[in-house]
Amino acid sequence: MLKDTIIIISSIVLIAGILFIFFGENEQVTFNKFEFNSETSESTVTIDLVPKSFNENKLYVDIRLDTHIVDLSKFDLKKVVTLEFDNKFVNPISAPELTGHHSSGTLIFEIDEKPETFKIKINDIPDIPVRNFEW
């Protein structure tokens, strides 16, 4: 009897924990890892983008840039990066300051709701194509 009671209580705690994770007040969505690189060459900048989370109307995307030719410090990511979704275009409210030939950090976009699909466009940096994400 005691063993059955312990199993029932453990099951209830486990189910409550799962429900809290999915329906908790503080919505935080974590994405599957999307990671990709543009093709590399002597004149190309390689960019890795990894969507991390959507929390409190902010989309967080990690970014890493590497190059051996281009001086990245002349690019302002707040101006050259655009998030496109549902016919809306949003620049990041926060972005890492680029320096030298290798930089990384997190882009933060303030948006009303988590989009089903989106594109991230990066303009003015050599050889960087548009990247599409879906989740």
N, CA, C and O atoms as a GROMACS GRO file, in nm:
protein
  540
    1MET      N    1   0.082  -0.120   0.000
    1MET     CA    2   0.000   0.000   0.000
    1MET      C    3   0.087   0.126   0.000
    1MET      O    4   0.061   0.219  -0.076
    2LEU      N    5   0.190   0.129   0.085
    2LEU     CA    6   0.280   0.244   0.092
    2LEU      C    7   0.352   0.263  -0.041
    2LEU      O    8   0.370   0.376  -0.087
    3LYS      N    9   0.393   0.154  -0.101
    3LYS     CA   10   0.462   0.159  -0.230
    3LYS      C   11   0.371   0.221  -0.337
    3LYS      O   12   0.417   0.302  -0.418
    4ASP      N   13   0.244   0.182  -0.339
    4ASP     CA   14   0.147   0.236  -0.435
    4ASP      C   15   0.126   0.386  -0.414
    4ASP      O   16   0.117   0.463  -0.509
    5THR      N   17   0.118   0.427  -0.287
    5THR     CA   18   0.100   0.568  -0.254
    5THR      C   19   0.220   0.650  -0.301
    5THR      O   20   0.202   0.758  -0.356
    6ILE      N   21   0.339   0.600  -0.279
    6ILE     CA   22   0.461   0.670  -0.322
    6ILE      C   23   0.463   0.683  -0.474
    6ILE      O   24   0.500   0.788  -0.526
    7ILE      N   25   0.426   0.579  -0.545
    7ILE     CA   26   0.423   0.583  -0.692
    7ILE      C   27   0.320   0.685  -0.741
    7ILE      O   28   0.348   0.760  -0.835
    8ILE      N   29   0.204   0.690  -0.678
    8ILE     CA   30   0.100   0.785  -0.717
    8ILE      C   31   0.146   0.928  -0.691
    8ILE      O   32   0.131   1.014  -0.778
    9ILE      N   33   0.202   0.954  -0.574
    9ILE     CA   34   0.250   1.090  -0.541
    9ILE      C   35   0.363   1.130  -0.634
    9ILE      O   36   0.367   1.244  -0.681
   10SER      N   37   0.454   1.041  -0.662
   10SER     CA   38   0.564   1.071  -0.754
   10SER      C   39   0.511   1.103  -0.893
   10SER      O   40   0.561   1.195  -0.959
   11SER      N   41   0.412   1.030  -0.938
   11SER     CA   42   0.352   1.054  -1.069
   11SER      C   43   0.286   1.191  -1.074
   11SER      O   44   0.299   1.263  -1.173
   12ILE      N   45   0.214   1.228  -0.968
   12ILE     CA   46   0.147   1.358  -0.962
   12ILE      C   47   0.251   1.471  -0.966
   12ILE      O   48   0.232   1.569  -1.037
   13VAL      N   49   0.358   1.458  -0.890
   13VAL     CA   50   0.464   1.560  -0.888
   13VAL      C   51   0.528   1.572  -1.026
   13VAL      O   52   0.554   1.683  -1.073
   14LEU      N   53   0.554   1.461  -1.090
   14LEU     CA   54   0.614   1.461  -1.223
   14LEU      C   55   0.522   1.529  -1.324
   14LEU      O   56   0.568   1.612  -1.404
   15ILE      N   57   0.394   1.496  -1.322
   15ILE     CA   58   0.298   1.557  -1.415
   15ILE      C   59   0.285   1.706  -1.387
   15ILE      O   60   0.280   1.786  -1.480
   16ALA      N   61   0.278   1.745  -1.260
   16ALA     CA   62   0.269   1.887  -1.225
   16ALA      C   63   0.392   1.963  -1.275
   16ALA      O   64   0.380   2.075  -1.325
   17GLY      N   65   0.509   1.903  -1.261
   17GLY     CA   66   0.632   1.966  -1.310
   17GLY      C   67   0.630   1.985  -1.460
   17GLY      O   68   0.669   2.090  -1.509
   18ILE      N   69   0.586   1.885  -1.533
   18ILE     CA   70   0.577   1.895  -1.679
   18ILE      C   71   0.477   2.003  -1.718
   18ILE      O   72   0.505   2.083  -1.808
   19LEU      N   73   0.361   2.007  -1.653
   19LEU     CA   74   0.260   2.110  -1.683
   19LEU      C   75   0.314   2.250  -1.652
   19LEU      O   76   0.287   2.344  -1.727
   20PHE      N   77   0.389   2.264  -1.544
   20PHE     CA   78   0.446   2.394  -1.510
   20PHE      C   79   0.544   2.439  -1.617
   20PHE      O   80   0.547   2.557  -1.654
   21ILE      N   81   0.625   2.347  -1.667
   21ILE     CA   82   0.722   2.381  -1.771
   21ILE      C   83   0.651   2.430  -1.896
   21ILE      O   84   0.693   2.528  -1.957
   22PHE      N   85   0.543   2.362  -1.935
   22PHE     CA   86   0.474   2.399  -2.058
   22PHE      C   87   0.378   2.516  -2.043
   22PHE      O   88   0.357   2.590  -2.139
   23PHE      N   89   0.318   2.534  -1.926
   23PHE     CA   90   0.216   2.635  -1.910
   23PHE      C   91   0.249   2.737  -1.802
   23PHE      O   92   0.160   2.807  -1.754
   24GLY      N   93   0.374   2.747  -1.762
   24GLY     CA   94   0.414   2.842  -1.658
   24GLY      C   95   0.388   2.985  -1.700
   24GLY      O   96   0.375   3.014  -1.819
   25GLU      N   97   0.379   3.075  -1.604
   25GLU     CA   98   0.350   3.215  -1.630
   25GLU      C   99   0.454   3.283  -1.714
   25GLU      O  100   0.420   3.361  -1.803
   26ASN      N  101   0.580   3.256  -1.691
   26ASN     CA  102   0.690   3.320  -1.761
   26ASN      C  103   0.725   3.239  -1.885
   26ASN      O  104   0.807   3.148  -1.879
   27GLU      N  105   0.662   3.272  -1.997
   27GLU     CA  106   0.684   3.195  -2.119
   27GLU      C  107   0.825   3.216  -2.170
   27GLU      O  108   0.867   3.329  -2.194
   28GLN      N  109   0.895   3.111  -2.187
   28GLN     CA  110   1.025   3.116  -2.250
   28GLN      C  111   1.032   2.999  -2.347
   28GLN      O  112   1.013   2.883  -2.309
   29VAL      N  113   1.058   3.031  -2.471
   29VAL     CA  114   1.062   2.929  -2.574
   29VAL      C  115   1.207   2.908  -2.612
   29VAL      O  116   1.277   3.004  -2.643
   30THR      N  117   1.252   2.786  -2.609
   30THR     CA  118   1.387   2.754  -2.650
   30THR      C  119   1.379   2.684  -2.785
   30THR      O  120   1.292   2.599  -2.806
   31PHE      N  121   1.469   2.719  -2.874
   31PHE     CA  122   1.465   2.668  -3.009
   31PHE      C  123   1.558   2.550  -3.026
   31PHE      O  124   1.655   2.534  -2.951
   32ASN      N  125   1.527   2.468  -3.124
   32ASN     CA  126   1.624   2.369  -3.167
   32ASN      C  127   1.744   2.444  -3.221
   32ASN      O  128   1.729   2.557  -3.269
   33LYS      N  129   1.860   2.387  -3.215
   33LYS     CA  130   1.978   2.456  -3.261
   33LYS      C  131   1.982   2.459  -3.414
   33LYS      O  132   1.988   2.355  -3.479
   34PHE      N  133   1.978   2.580  -3.470
   34PHE     CA  134   1.994   2.600  -3.612
   34PHE      C  135   2.131   2.664  -3.628
   34PHE      O  136   2.155   2.774  -3.577
   35GLU      N  137   2.219   2.599  -3.696
   35GLU     CA  138   2.351   2.658  -3.714
   35GLU      C  139   2.392   2.634  -3.857
   35GLU      O  140   2.376   2.525  -3.911
   36PHE      N  141   2.446   2.738  -3.918
   36PHE     CA  142   2.487   2.725  -4.056
   36PHE      C  143   2.599   2.823  -4.083
   36PHE      O  144   2.616   2.921  -4.010
   37ASN      N  145   2.672   2.799  -4.186
   37ASN     CA  146   2.781   2.889  -4.227
   37ASN      C  147   2.761   2.925  -4.373
   37ASN      O  148   2.713   2.844  -4.452
   38SER      N  149   2.799   3.048  -4.408
   38SER     CA  150   2.807   3.077  -4.550
   38SER      C  151   2.933   3.008  -4.602
   38SER      O  152   3.019   2.969  -4.524
   39GLU      N  153   2.942   2.993  -4.733
   39GLU     CA  154   3.062   2.931  -4.788
   39GLU      C  155   3.181   3.021  -4.758
   39GLU      O  156   3.170   3.143  -4.762
   40THR      N  157   3.293   2.961  -4.730
   40THR     CA  158   3.410   3.040  -4.697
   40THR      C  159   3.503   3.051  -4.817
   40THR      O  160   3.514   2.959  -4.898
   41SER      N  161   3.570   3.164  -4.825
   41SER     CA  162   3.674   3.188  -4.924
   41SER      C  163   3.762   3.298  -4.868
   41SER      O  164   3.735   3.348  -4.758
   42GLU      N  165   3.863   3.338  -4.940
   42GLU     CA  166   3.951   3.443  -4.889
   42GLU      C  167   3.880   3.577  -4.876
   42GLU      O  168   3.925   3.663  -4.800
   43SER      N  169   3.771   3.598  -4.949
   43SER     CA  170   3.702   3.727  -4.944
   43SER      C  171   3.568   3.719  -4.874
   43SER      O  172   3.488   3.813  -4.884
   44THR      N  173   3.541   3.611  -4.806
   44THR     CA  174   3.410   3.591  -4.746
   44THR      C  175   3.414   3.601  -4.594
   44THR      O  176   3.512   3.564  -4.530
   45VAL      N  177   3.305   3.653  -4.540
   45VAL     CA  178   3.284   3.653  -4.397
   45VAL      C  179   3.197   3.532  -4.365
   45VAL      O  180   3.094   3.511  -4.430
   46THR      N  181   3.235   3.453  -4.267
   46THR     CA  182   3.155   3.340  -4.223
   46THR      C  183   3.071   3.385  -4.105
   46THR      O  184   3.121   3.445  -4.010
   47ILE      N  185   2.940   3.356  -4.113
   47ILE     CA  186   2.849   3.397  -4.005
   47ILE      C  187   2.773   3.275  -3.956
   47ILE      O  188   2.716   3.201  -4.036
   48ASP      N  189   2.772   3.255  -3.825
   48ASP     CA  190   2.691   3.152  -3.761
   48ASP      C  191   2.579   3.223  -3.686
   48ASP      O  192   2.604   3.316  -3.610
   49LEU      N  193   2.455   3.179  -3.708
   49LEU     CA  194   2.340   3.232  -3.636
   49LEU      C  195   2.270   3.116  -3.566
   49LEU      O  196   2.243   3.013  -3.628
   50VAL      N  197   2.240   3.134  -3.439
   50VAL     CA  198   2.172   3.030  -3.362
   50VAL      C  199   2.059   3.095  -3.282
   50VAL      O  200   2.086   3.161  -3.182
   51PRO      N  201   1.932   3.076  -3.325
   51PRO     CA  202   1.820   3.128  -3.244
   51PRO      C  203   1.822   3.060  -3.107
   51PRO      O  204   1.831   2.937  -3.099
   52LYS      N  205   1.812   3.138  -3.001
   52LYS     CA  206   1.822   3.083  -2.866
   52LYS      C  207   1.688   3.078  -2.794
   52LYS      O  208   1.650   2.973  -2.743
   53SER      N  209   1.616   3.190  -2.791
   53SER     CA  210   1.491   3.189  -2.715
   53SER      C  211   1.404   3.307  -2.754
   53SER      O  212   1.449   3.404  -2.815
   54PHE      N  213   1.276   3.296  -2.717
   54PHE     CA  214   1.182   3.407  -2.725
   54PHE      C  215   1.124   3.421  -2.586
   54PHE      O  216   1.061   3.328  -2.535
   55ASN      N  217   1.145   3.537  -2.524
   55ASN     CA  218   1.104   3.558  -2.386
   55ASN      C  219   1.070   3.705  -2.367
   55ASN      O  220   1.148   3.792  -2.407
   56GLU      N  221   0.956   3.733  -2.305
   56GLU     CA  222   0.914   3.869  -2.275
   56GLU      C  223   0.921   3.960  -2.398
   56GLU      O  224   0.978   4.069  -2.392
   57ASN      N  225   0.864   3.913  -2.509
   57ASN     CA  226   0.857   3.987  -2.635
   57ASN      C  227   0.994   4.018  -2.696
   57ASN      O  228   1.009   4.117  -2.768
   58LYS      N  229   1.092   3.935  -2.666
   58LYS     CA  230   1.225   3.953  -2.725
   58LYS      C  231   1.273   3.822  -2.784
   58LYS      O  232   1.264   3.716  -2.721
   59LEU      N  233   1.324   3.831  -2.906
   59LEU     CA  234   1.383   3.717  -2.974
   59LEU      C  235   1.534   3.730  -2.962
   59LEU      O  236   1.591   3.833  -2.998
   60TYR      N  237   1.600   3.625  -2.911
   60TYR     CA  238   1.744   3.624  -2.890
   60TYR      C  239   1.809   3.530  -2.992
   60TYR      O  240   1.771   3.414  -3.003
   61VAL      N  241   1.906   3.583  -3.066
   61VAL     CA  242   1.977   3.506  -3.167
   61VAL      C  243   2.126   3.528  -3.148
   61VAL      O  244   2.175   3.640  -3.156
   62ASP      N  245   2.199   3.419  -3.121
   62ASP     CA  246   2.345   3.429  -3.110
   62ASP      C  247   2.406   3.443  -3.248
   62ASP      O  248   2.359   3.382  -3.344
   63ILE      N  249   2.509   3.525  -3.258
   63ILE     CA  250   2.577   3.548  -3.385
   63ILE      C  251   2.727   3.540  -3.364
   63ILE      O  252   2.780   3.587  -3.263
   64ARG      N  253   2.796   3.480  -3.460
   64ARG     CA  254   2.942   3.476  -3.460
   64ARG      C  255   2.990   3.505  -3.602
   64ARG      O  256   2.942   3.444  -3.697
   65LEU      N  257   3.084   3.597  -3.616
   65LEU     CA  258   3.139   3.635  -3.746
   65LEU      C  259   3.289   3.610  -3.746
   65LEU      O  260   3.359   3.643  -3.650
   66ASP      N  261   3.338   3.553  -3.855
   66ASP     CA  262   3.480   3.526  -3.871
   66ASP      C  263   3.522   3.562  -4.014
   66ASP      O  264   3.448   3.536  -4.109
   67THR      N  265   3.638   3.622  -4.026
   67THR     CA  266   3.693   3.656  -4.157
   67THR      C  267   3.844   3.673  -4.144
   67THR      O  268   3.895   3.694  -4.033
   68HIS      N  269   3.913   3.666  -4.254
   68HIS     CA  270   4.057   3.693  -4.253
   68HIS      C  271   4.091   3.810  -4.342
   68HIS      O  272   4.208   3.848  -4.352
   69ILE      N  273   3.991   3.869  -4.408
   69ILE     CA  274   4.014   3.978  -4.501
   69ILE      C  275   3.946   4.107  -4.457
   69ILE      O  276   4.008   4.213  -4.457
   70VAL      N  277   3.818   4.099  -4.419
   70VAL     CA  278   3.736   4.217  -4.393
   70VAL      C  279   3.754   4.263  -4.248
   70VAL      O  280   3.757   4.181  -4.156
   71ASP      N  281   3.767   4.395  -4.229
   71ASP     CA  282   3.769   4.451  -4.094
   71ASP      C  283   3.625   4.469  -4.049
   71ASP      O  284   3.554   4.556  -4.101
   72LEU      N  285   3.580   4.389  -3.955
   72LEU     CA  286   3.441   4.390  -3.912
   72LEU      C  287   3.401   4.515  -3.835
   72LEU      O  288   3.282   4.544  -3.823
   73SER      N  289   3.496   4.589  -3.782
   73SER     CA  290   3.465   4.704  -3.696
   73SER      C  291   3.390   4.814  -3.770
   73SER      O  292   3.331   4.901  -3.706
   74LYS      N  293   3.390   4.813  -3.903
   74LYS     CA  294   3.320   4.918  -3.977
   74LYS      C  295   3.170   4.889  -3.995
   74LYS      O  296   3.098   4.970  -4.053
   75PHE      N  297   3.123   4.773  -3.945
   75PHE     CA  298   2.983   4.736  -3.960
   75PHE      C  299   2.908   4.748  -3.827
   75PHE      O  300   2.956   4.699  -3.724
   76ASP      N  301   2.792   4.812  -3.830
   76ASP     CA  302   2.705   4.825  -3.713
   76ASP      C  303   2.589   4.727  -3.730
   76ASP      O  304   2.501   4.751  -3.813
   77LEU      N  305   2.588   4.620  -3.654
   77LEU     CA  306   2.484   4.517  -3.671
   77LEU      C  307   2.343   4.570  -3.647
   77LEU      O  308   2.247   4.517  -3.703
   78LYS      N  309   2.328   4.674  -3.566
   78LYS     CA  310   2.195   4.732  -3.544
   78LYS      C  311   2.140   4.793  -3.674
   78LYS      O  312   2.019   4.806  -3.690
   79LYS      N  313   2.230   4.829  -3.765
   79LYS     CA  314   2.188   4.891  -3.891
   79LYS      C  315   2.185   4.793  -4.008
   79LYS      O  316   2.103   4.808  -4.098
   80VAL      N  317   2.273   4.693  -4.008
   80VAL     CA  318   2.283   4.605  -4.125
   80VAL      C  319   2.204   4.475  -4.112
   80VAL      O  320   2.189   4.403  -4.210
   81VAL      N  321   2.152   4.444  -3.992
   81VAL     CA  322   2.075   4.321  -3.971
   81VAL      C  323   1.926   4.357  -3.962
   81VAL      O  324   1.888   4.451  -3.893
   82THR      N  325   1.844   4.278  -4.033
   82THR     CA  326   1.698   4.297  -4.029
   82THR      C  327   1.631   4.161  -4.010
   82THR      O  328   1.663   4.064  -4.078
   83LEU      N  329   1.538   4.157  -3.917
   83LEU     CA  330   1.451   4.041  -3.897
   83LEU      C  331   1.325   4.066  -3.978
   83LEU      O  332   1.261   4.170  -3.963
   84GLU      N  333   1.288   3.970  -4.064
   84GLU     CA  334   1.168   3.983  -4.145
   84GLU      C  335   1.072   3.870  -4.111
   84GLU      O  336   1.110   3.753  -4.111
   85PHE      N  337   0.945   3.908  -4.081
   85PHE     CA  338   0.840   3.809  -4.054
   85PHE      C  339   0.705   3.877  -4.070
   85PHE      O  340   0.690   3.994  -4.035
   86ASP      N  341   0.607   3.805  -4.121
   86ASP     CA  342   0.470   3.856  -4.135
   86ASP      C  343   0.466   3.997  -4.196
   86ASP      O  344   0.391   4.082  -4.148
   87ASN      N  345   0.544   4.021  -4.300
   87ASN     CA  346   0.553   4.153  -4.367
   87ASN      C  347   0.598   4.264  -4.273
   87ASN      O  348   0.565   4.381  -4.294
   88LYS      N  349   0.674   4.228  -4.169
   88LYS     CA  350   0.731   4.326  -4.076
   88LYS      C  351   0.883   4.320  -4.089
   88LYS      O  352   0.939   4.215  -4.119
   89PHE      N  353   0.948   4.433  -4.065
   89PHE     CA  354   1.092   4.444  -4.073
   89PHE      C  355   1.142   4.511  -3.945
   89PHE      O  356   1.105   4.624  -3.915
   90VAL      N  357   1.227   4.439  -3.870
   90VAL     CA  358   1.271   4.488  -3.739
   90VAL      C  359   1.423   4.478  -3.730
   90VAL      O  360   1.482   4.374  -3.758
   91ASN      N  361   1.484   4.589  -3.689
   91ASN     CA  362   1.628   4.588  -3.660
   91ASN      C  363   1.647   4.548  -3.514
   91ASN      O  364   1.556   4.568  -3.432
   92PRO      N  365   1.762   4.494  -3.480
   92PRO     CA  366   1.785   4.456  -3.340
   92PRO      C  367   1.790   4.578  -3.248
   92PRO      O  368   1.838   4.684  -3.288
   93ILE      N  369   1.740   4.561  -3.126
   93ILE     CA  370   1.752   4.669  -3.027
   93ILE      C  371   1.886   4.660  -2.956
   93ILE      O  372   1.931   4.756  -2.892
   94SER      N  373   1.950   4.544  -2.968
   94SER     CA  374   2.082   4.524  -2.908
   94SER      C  375   2.161   4.430  -2.999
   94SER      O  376   2.107   4.333  -3.052
   95ALA      N  377   2.289   4.461  -3.014
   95ALA     CA  378   2.376   4.378  -3.099
   95ALA      C  379   2.520   4.397  -3.051
   95ALA      O  380   2.555   4.502  -2.998
   96PRO      N  381   2.602   4.294  -3.068
   96PRO     CA  382   2.742   4.308  -3.026
   96PRO      C  383   2.815   4.408  -3.115
   96PRO      O  384   2.785   4.422  -3.234
   97GLU      N  385   2.911   4.476  -3.057
   97GLU     CA  386   2.997   4.566  -3.134
   97GLU      C  387   3.105   4.481  -3.199
   97GLU      O  388   3.174   4.405  -3.132
   98LEU      N  389   3.118   4.494  -3.330
   98LEU     CA  390   3.215   4.414  -3.402
   98LEU      C  391   3.354   4.476  -3.393
   98LEU      O  392   3.370   4.598  -3.397
   99THR      N  393   3.453   4.389  -3.381
   99THR     CA  394   3.592   4.434  -3.376
   99THR      C  395   3.678   4.336  -3.456
   99THR      O  396   3.652   4.216  -3.457
  100GLY      N  397   3.778   4.389  -3.523
  100GLY     CA  398   3.877   4.305  -3.590
  100GLY      C  399   3.819   4.208  -3.690
  100GLY      O  400   3.736   4.244  -3.773
  101HIS      N  401   3.863   4.081  -3.680
  101HIS     CA  402   3.824   3.978  -3.776
  101HIS      C  403   3.737   3.868  -3.716
  101HIS      O  404   3.690   3.781  -3.789
  102HIS      N  405   3.717   3.870  -3.585
  102HIS     CA  406   3.638   3.766  -3.518
  102HIS      C  407   3.553   3.833  -3.409
  102HIS      O  408   3.607   3.897  -3.319
  103SER      N  409   3.422   3.818  -3.418
  103SER     CA  410   3.332   3.877  -3.319
  103SER      C  411   3.214   3.785  -3.293
  103SER      O  412   3.176   3.706  -3.379
  104SER      N  413   3.157   3.797  -3.173
  104SER     CA  414   3.038   3.718  -3.141
  104SER      C  415   2.958   3.788  -3.034
  104SER      O  416   3.007   3.878  -2.966
  105GLY      N  417   2.834   3.746  -3.019
  105GLY     CA  418   2.745   3.802  -2.918
  105GLY      C  419   2.602   3.762  -2.947
  105GLY      O  420   2.578   3.661  -3.014
  106THR      N  421   2.508   3.840  -2.897
  106THR     CA  422   2.366   3.808  -2.913
  106THR      C  423   2.292   3.927  -2.974
  106THR      O  424   2.305   4.040  -2.927
  107LEU      N  425   2.214   3.898  -3.078
  107LEU     CA  426   2.122   3.996  -3.135
  107LEU      C  427   1.991   3.984  -3.057
  107LEU      O  428   1.945   3.874  -3.029
  108ILE      N  429   1.931   4.099  -3.022
  108ILE     CA  430   1.803   4.098  -2.952
  108ILE      C  431   1.705   4.180  -3.033
  108ILE      O  432   1.728   4.298  -3.060
  109PHE      N  433   1.593   4.116  -3.071
  109PHE     CA  434   1.487   4.183  -3.146
  109PHE      C  435   1.365   4.194  -3.057
  109PHE      O  436   1.325   4.096  -2.994
  110GLU      N  437   1.305   4.313  -3.050
  110GLU     CA  438   1.183   4.331  -2.972
  110GLU      C  439   1.064   4.318  -3.066
  110GLU      O  440   1.046   4.398  -3.158
  111ILE      N  441   0.981   4.214  -3.043
  111ILE     CA  442   0.866   4.186  -3.127
  111ILE      C  443   0.749   4.144  -3.039
  111ILE      O  444   0.768   4.100  -2.926
  112ASP      N  445   0.626   4.159  -3.092
  112ASP     CA  446   0.506   4.133  -3.012
  112ASP      C  447   0.480   3.986  -2.986
  112ASP      O  448   0.431   3.949  -2.879
  113GLU      N  449   0.514   3.900  -3.083
  113GLU     CA  450   0.486   3.758  -3.066
  113GLU      C  451   0.589   3.676  -3.141
  113GLU      O  452   0.656   3.725  -3.232
  114LYS      N  453   0.601   3.551  -3.101
  114LYS     CA  454   0.698   3.462  -3.165
  114LYS      C  455   0.648   3.430  -3.306
  114LYS      O  456   0.539   3.375  -3.321
  115PRO      N  457   0.726   3.463  -3.409
  115PRO     CA  458   0.682   3.434  -3.545
  115PRO      C  459   0.696   3.285  -3.577
  115PRO      O  460   0.782   3.216  -3.523
  116GLU      N  461   0.609   3.236  -3.666
  116GLU     CA  462   0.618   3.097  -3.709
  116GLU      C  463   0.741   3.075  -3.795
  116GLU      O  464   0.811   2.974  -3.780
  117THR      N  465   0.768   3.168  -3.885
  117THR     CA  466   0.888   3.164  -3.969
  117THR      C  467   0.946   3.305  -3.974
  117THR      O  468   0.874   3.403  -3.953
  118PHE      N  469   1.073   3.314  -4.001
  118PHE     CA  470   1.134   3.445  -4.017
  118PHE      C  471   1.260   3.433  -4.101
  118PHE      O  472   1.314   3.325  -4.121
  119LYS      N  473   1.304   3.548  -4.149
  119LYS     CA  474   1.430   3.560  -4.222
  119LYS      C  475   1.517   3.659  -4.148
  119LYS      O  476   1.467   3.754  -4.088
  120ILE      N  477   1.645   3.636  -4.151
  120ILE     CA  478   1.739   3.735  -4.102
  120ILE      C  479   1.822   3.779  -4.222
  120ILE      O  480   1.889   3.698  -4.286
  121LYS      N  481   1.815   3.908  -4.252
  121LYS     CA  482   1.892   3.964  -4.363
  121LYS      C  483   2.009   4.042  -4.306
  121LYS      O  484   1.995   4.116  -4.208
  122ILE      N  485   2.124   4.024  -4.367
  122ILE     CA  486   2.242   4.100  -4.328
  122ILE      C  487   2.292   4.170  -4.454
  122ILE      O  488   2.339   4.105  -4.548
  123ASN      N  489   2.282   4.301  -4.454
  123ASN     CA  490   2.320   4.381  -4.570
  123ASN      C  491   2.459   4.441  -4.551
  123ASN      O  492   2.504   4.463  -4.439
  124ASP      N  493   2.525   4.468  -4.662
  124ASP     CA  494   2.651   4.543  -4.666
  124ASP      C  495   2.774   4.467  -4.619
  124ASP      O  496   2.884   4.522  -4.627
  125ILE      N  497   2.761   4.345  -4.570
  125ILE     CA  498   2.878   4.264  -4.537
  125ILE      C  499   2.901   4.171  -4.656
  125ILE      O  500   2.807   4.105  -4.700
  126PRO      N  501   3.022   4.165  -4.709
  126PRO     CA  502   3.047   4.091  -4.834
  126PRO      C  503   3.003   3.945  -4.830
  126PRO      O  504   3.028   3.873  -4.734
  127ASP      N  505   2.936   3.903  -4.940
  127ASP     CA  506   2.902   3.763  -4.966
  127ASP      C  507   2.813   3.698  -4.862
  127ASP      O  508   2.826   3.577  -4.839
  128ILE      N  509   2.725   3.772  -4.797
  128ILE     CA  510   2.638   3.714  -4.696
  128ILE      C  511   2.498   3.698  -4.753
  128ILE      O  512   2.434   3.799  -4.783
  129PRO      N  513   2.448   3.576  -4.770
  129PRO     CA  514   2.313   3.554  -4.821
  129PRO      C  515   2.208   3.568  -4.710
  129PRO      O  516   2.242   3.570  -4.592
  130VAL      N  517   2.082   3.578  -4.749
  130VAL     CA  518   1.971   3.581  -4.653
  130VAL      C  519   1.958   3.442  -4.592
  130VAL      O  520   1.974   3.342  -4.662
  131ARG      N  521   1.929   3.436  -4.464
  131ARG     CA  522   1.912   3.308  -4.395
  131ARG      C  523   1.766   3.296  -4.352
  131ARG      O  524   1.709   3.391  -4.299
  132ASN      N  525   1.706   3.181  -4.375
  132ASN     CA  526   1.567   3.155  -4.338
  132ASN      C  527   1.561   3.059  -4.220
  132ASN      O  528   1.635   2.961  -4.216
  133PHE      N  529   1.474   3.087  -4.125
  133PHE     CA  530   1.451   3.000  -4.011
  133PHE      C  531   1.304   2.965  -4.006
  133PHE      O  532   1.219   3.048  -4.038
  134GLU      N  533   1.273   2.846  -3.966
  134GLU     CA  534   1.136   2.806  -3.939
  134GLU      C  535   1.135   2.726  -3.809
  134GLU      O  536   1.229   2.652  -3.781
  135TRP      N  537   1.031   2.742  -3.732
  135TRP     CA  538   1.012   2.658  -3.615
  135TRP      C  539   0.866   2.642  -3.586
  135TRP      O  540   0.829   2.573  -3.490
   0.00000   0.00000   0.00000
